Amino acid sequence: MRGRLRRAYGRLRLGTRLALGLGALALVVFAVVGTALTTYMRDYLSAQLDQQLAQAQVAQSRSIADYGTLSGKKYYRWYYAVYDVSDGAPRLRKPEADTDLPADVDDFTSVARARVDSGGEILRTEHLRGTGVYRLRACEVEPGVVLVSAAPMDDIQDTVTELVTIQAVTFGLALLALVVAGRAMLRRGLRPIGDIARTARGITTHDLTDSARLPVRHDRHGGGPEVEELRTAFNRMLEHIDDSLAVRAEAEQRLRRFVADASHELRTPLMSVRGYADLFQYAAANAPEERDRHLARLRAEAARMGFLLDDLLLLARLDAAEVQAPLRLRETDLVALVQEAVDAFRASHAGRPLTVEPGPAELTARVDPQRIRQVLDNLLTNAAVHTPPGTEVRVTVSTAGGTARIRVTDAGPGVPEADRERVFDRFYRVDKARSRDRGGSGLGLAVAASLVRAHGGTIDLVCVPGATSFTVSVPLSAGDLTDR
């Protein structure tokens, strides 16, 4: 039964449960207030009756002492018993009238004996058989004489009962009004939460694989500061989910594009290898003089595919930098490293004018010299491949804001504005018609950007008429943090 009630309570709406809880709390408060009020009223009326008994006994004691009788000093439905005390034992006098004592006087005798034994005022509440509840008081009239008076408590009981009835009805109606009105107010106050729940249900019906944006928001205000805070947090959560979905959708799109481009890029050398393998097999059987030429082409295509796979493997390791550490960092002179890259470029591109702008004589940073050299080679090769022959290339080394800056600038046609945001994407080429033999795999700038980010630096592209600049910034070592 208890479990059934618990399940039924659990199925109630929040507003109803709060209203019932508020009603239960109000019931406890009403019970405490009613009990305290009833107790106070009973004690007050009892004290008034005790005072009335004491005042009446003063006059009654004087009448007994002066005239030996209670004539004229009796009250309706009161009882009176006069005891003579001899040798410490009270003995009841014969009553003046039959109505002065009830049928059973044991309680009166007990009170009189207690008065004799204690020598002080005695007050007791006793239930007299056949008559009801009475308040008994014993006092000494004179030495050797004790008067016991009993006053009925029916009026007190009736007053208390009436008070309890009034309280029960009043508190019951107040409790009912509190629960009904409280439930209505709570439902109105909790309505924004219900709207948020409906918004959440609307989100659950949205296909998150179809769009990176959630179609709904909770914009209704009201309900107090707490509900407003919940609404704000809910909308912020939706914005966060939107951002996460957008990032996920972009990542999935980039992954699909990457897989498609990688498959396409690998397919070309593989097809070449297969074709030259067939030609090599044919030449070995029919034209031995062409065998070496076909074998050289096989080796060239295999080498190109190896370079492509090396770049892909490096990018994968950089993406998993928290698991693997593809960098071997050590203190390196960047000026000397730039000079090595410049010398190698001049040796491989003898007809290309290359200028190194004056800069610091030495610049130390904690980097992987092999990877930074790879970044410089990729930038210089990019300038040579994507500019007309004879185009000037300049290299500048400087410092600013605690970073070392290496800028590679060419005077070529530049990068179209629509392509500048994607030049660092993998397999992306500005000139879609450029052949792979001349234009490369489209991984050079992507590898350079990933390597620079792995060093905690940045790489930026700035294009102005007549100049295209790639700027690499990496943090300096502690000893070289002054601008030069």
N, C-alpha and C positions, 0 to 999 in steps of 0.2 A: 504493500500500500504506500509506504513511504517513497519507494523508488518510482511508483507511478506518479505520485504528486511531484516528485523532483523532475521527472521528464516533462510533465505538463507545464510546470513552471518554466522549464528551459525553453519551451516552444513559444512562450509569450513574447511579445514585442518589448523592446527596451523601454519605451515610454510606460507601458503597463507595469512592467517589473519595477521601474523606479517609483511609480505612483503607489504600488503596493508596499514597497519598502518604506516610502514616506508615510504611508498610512500606518504601518506597523510601528514606526518610530513615534508617530503622533499618539498612537494607542498607548505606548509605554509612558509617554509624557503625561497624557490624560490620566492614566492610572496612578502615577506618582502624585500628581496634583490633587486628584480626587481623594486618594488615601490620606494625604497630608491635611486636606481641608476637613474631611470627615473626622479624622482623629482630633484635630484642633477643636472642632465644634463639640464633639462628645466630651472632651476634657473641659472645655469652657462651661458647658451645661452642668457637668458633674461638679465643678467647682462652685457654680452658683447654687446648686442644690445643697452642697456641704455648708455653704455660708448660710443658707436659709435654715438648715437644721440647727446650726450653732446658734443663730439668733433666736430661733423658736425655743431651744432648750434653756436659754438664759431666762426667758419669761416663765417657762414651765418649771424650772428649778426654783425660782422665787415663789411661785404659787404653791408648790409642794412644801417648801420650807415654812411659808407663812400660814397656809391654810390646810396643808395635808391633802390637797386635792388638785386635780387638773381641770376643774370646771372652767369653761370659757377659754381654755388655752389649747384646744384640740383643733386639728386640721382634717379635712376630708380625706379619708382613705389612709390616714397615718395610723401607725400602731405605737403604743406606749407600754413600757414595762418598767415597774419600779421594784428595785431589789434592795433588801436589807442585808447588810454584810455583817456576818458574825463569825469570828474565828477565821477570817479570810475566805469564807464561802458565801456566795450570794444566794439569797432565798427570795423567790418571787412573791411579792405582795398580791393580794387578791385584787384583780382589776376592778376599776370603778364601773365599767360597762363591758358587756360581752364583746363589743366590737373593738375594744382597745387592743386585743391580742389575737393573732391568728391561731389556728388549731395547733400548730407545731411551734413551740417556743424554744426549741433547742438552740437555734441560732442566736436568739436574744440572750439566753443564759451564757452561751459561749463568749459573746461580746462583753457581757458584764464581768465574767470571770477574767477576761483579758484586761479589762479596765482595772480591776482590783489588783491583778498581778503586776501590771506595768506602772500604774499610778499616773498615766498620761492619757491624752485623748485617743480614742479608738474609733476608726472609721472602716467599715467593711461593706462590700456589695455582696448580697446573698440572694439566692433564689428560694423564696419561701414557698413551700409546697401548697399548691392550690390557690396561690394569690399572685405570684409573679416575682419579678426582680425588684428588690428594695435596697435602699441605702440605709445602713444602720450606723448610729452614732451613740456612744456611751459617754456620760459625763457624771461627775460627782455633784450631787445636790447639796449634801452636807456630809460631814464625817459619818460613815456607816450607811449611807444611802446613795444608790447609783440609779440613774435614769437612763434607759435605753429607748431612743426614738427611731422609728423607721419610716422613711418617706418613699413612696413609689417612684420608680424610674421609667414608667410607661411613657410619660411625655417626652423624656429624653430619647428613648428608643424610637418613638414615632417621629420625632423631629429628625433624628439621624437617618431613619429609613426614608423619609420624604426627601431629605437632602441627597441621599444616594440615588434615589429614583430620578430626581431632577438632573443630577450630574450625569447619570447614565443616558438619559434621553438627550440632554444638551450635547454631551461629548459624542454620542452616537451620530447625531445629526451633523455636528461639526466635522467628525471624521469622514462621514459620507461625502459632505461637501468638499472637504479637502482632497479626498481621493479622486472625485469626479473632476473638480476644477484643476487639481494638480495634474491629472492625466491629460486633460485638454491642453494645459499650458506646456507640459513636457512634450507632448506630440508636436505642438507648434514650434517649440524651441529645438526639437530634434529633427524637424523637417529638413533642414539643410543636410544633415547626416544621411537621411534617406535619399536625398538628391545625389549626394556623393556616391552612395551605394548603387543607384541606378546608372550613374555615370560609369562606375566601375564595371557594371554588367554590360553596358554598351561597349566598353573596351574589350571585354572578353569575346564579343561577337565579331571583332575586327580582325581581319586576316593580317597578322603582323608580317607575314612573308611577302605580302603584296605591296606594302608601303612602309616607308621609314618614318611616317608621321601618324600619330594617333588623331582620330577625327573629332574628338570631343574634349571639352574642358568644363569644369564646374565654375560658373560665373555668378551664381546667385549669392547675394550677401545676406547677412542676418544670422541670428542664433547666438550672439554674444561673442566675447573675445576668444573663448576656447574654440568655438566652432569656426570662427574666422581663421584662427591659427591652423586648425585642421584643414580648412579649405585651401589656405595658402600652401601648407605642406603637401597637400594632395596635388595641387597644380604644379608645384615644383618637382614633385616626383614624376608627374607626367612629362614635364620638360626634360628631366633627366633620362626618362625612358626614351623620349624622342631622340635626344642626342645619342644615346647608346644605340638605338635602332639605326640612326643615320650613319654612325660610325661602323656598325656591323654591315649595313647594306653597302657602304662604300668599300669596306674591306673585302666583302664577298665579290663585289664587282671588280675590284682590283685583282683579286685572286683569280677570277675567271679570265680576266684579260691577260694576267700574267701567265696562266697555264696555256691559254691559246697562243700567246706570243712565243712562249718558250717552246711549245710544240712545233710552231711554225719555224722558228729559228733553228731548232735541232733537225727538223725535217730536211731543210735545204742541204746542209753538209752530209747528212745521211744519204740522201738521194745522190749527191755527188759521189760519195764514197762507193755506193752501189754501182753507179754508172761507170766510174773509172775502174772499179774491180772487174766489171764485165769487159771493158776495153783492154785491161791488162791481161785478162785471160785469153782474149782473142789475139792480142799482139804476141803473147807468149807462144801461141800456136802458129800464127800466120805472118806476123810482122815483128820479129825480134828487135829490129832497130827502134821501134816506138815504145818498147817495154819500159825503158828507164824514164821516158817522159810521163807515161801514165802512172808509174810508181811515184814519181815526184808529186804529181797532182794528188794522188791518194794521201801522201804524207801531209801535204799542205791542208787538205780538207780535214784530215784527222786532227792536225794541230789547231786549226780554227775552231773545231768543235771542242777541243780540250780547253782552249782559252774561254770559250763561252761557258762551259761547265764549271771552270774555276771561278768565274765571276758569279755564277749562280750559287755555287757553294759558299763563297765569301758573303754574299748577301744573306743567305740563309743563316749563317753563323752570326752575322751582325744582328739579325732580327731576334736571335735567341741569345742575346748578350747576357741575360740573367742566368743562363745555364752554362754557356761557354764563354771563354775569354779569348777572342781572336786577336787581341792586341798584346804586344810585348812592349810595355812602356819603359822608357829610360830618358835621362836628361840628354837632350839633343840640341845642337846648334842649328837653328832653322836657316840662318844665312848660308851656312856651308851646304845644307841640304838643298836649298834653292839653287845654289851655284852648280851642284852636281846635276840636277835636273836640267838646267839651262845648257850645260856642256853636252849632255846626252842628246838634247833636242837639236843643238847646232850640228852635231855629228850626223844625225839621221836626216836632217832637213837643211842641207848646206845652202840652198838657195833662198831660205826664208829669213828675212831680217828680224833679229831678236835683240831687244835692248833691256838691260837691267838698270832700273833707276837707282840713284844713290840712296843709301839707307844706312842703318846701324851696321857696325862692323861685326857684331856678335849678338845673337838673340837666343836665349836658352828657354826651352819648354820641355815638359815631360810628355813625350809622345812616342809612338811607334815609328821610328824613322823609315822603315820599309813601307808602311802603309801611307804615311804622309808623302813619301816619294811617289807612290802609286797615284795619289790624288793629283800631285803636280804634273806627272806624266800624262794623266788623263786629260787635264785641263789644257796643257800645251798641245797634245795631239788633237783635241777637239778644235782648238784654234786653227791648227794647220789643215784639218780635214774640211772644215766648213767655211773657209775663206778662200778667195782666189789666190793663185800663186803670186808671191811677191808682197802679200799683205803684211804690214808691220805688226809685230807682237811685242808688248812691253810687260815686264814683270817688276812689281814694286813690293818691297818688304818694309813694314812700319809697325808701330805699336799705338794702342789707344785703349784707355779704360781697362788696363790690366790684361789685354789680349794682344796676341801677335796677329798681324794681318798680312796676308799674302794675296796680292791682286794680279790677275792675269788679264790683260786687256789687248784686244785686237781691233784693227780698223776695218773689219769686214762689214758685210751688209746688215749684221745684227740678227736678232730673233724677233719674229712677228709678235705683236702684243698678245694675240690670242693663244700663242704657244708658250709664253714665258712661265706660266704657272705649272706647266707639265714637263718642262725640259728635264727635271730630275726624276720623272717617272721611268720605270723600267720598260725597256723595249720601245720607248717613245722616240720618234724621229720628227724633226721639224719638216724636213723634205721627205714626203712619203714616197716620192719617185726615185730617191737616191738608191743606188745599188748597195748591197751588203758588202761587196768588196771594197767600196769606197767609203760608205757611210758607217760601217761598223755594225755591231749588234744592237745598239741603243742602250747598252748597259754602262757605258763609261761614266756619264754624269751621275747615274743612280748609285754606282759604286762609290764615286767620290763623295756624294752627299752622305751616304750611310757611314763611310769611314770618318768623315768630319764629325758627324753627330756622335759616333762612338767615342770620340775624343772629348766630348763635351763642348764642341764648338759649333759654328754655323757656317753655311756657305750661301752666298747671295748673288743674284744676277741683276745687273743694272745695265740697261740699254739706252743710249742716247745716240742721236745721229752721228755716225762716224766712229763710234766706240762701243764695244761690248765688253763688259768687265765681269769676271767671276772673282769674288772676294772670299777667301777662306780665313776664318777667325778661330783661333784656339787659345785657351788660357795660358798665360805665361807662368814660369816658375817664380818662386818667392823673391829671388834675387833680381828679377828683371821686370818689376812692376811699375817702373817709371816710364812715362811717355817720352818718346824720342822724336 
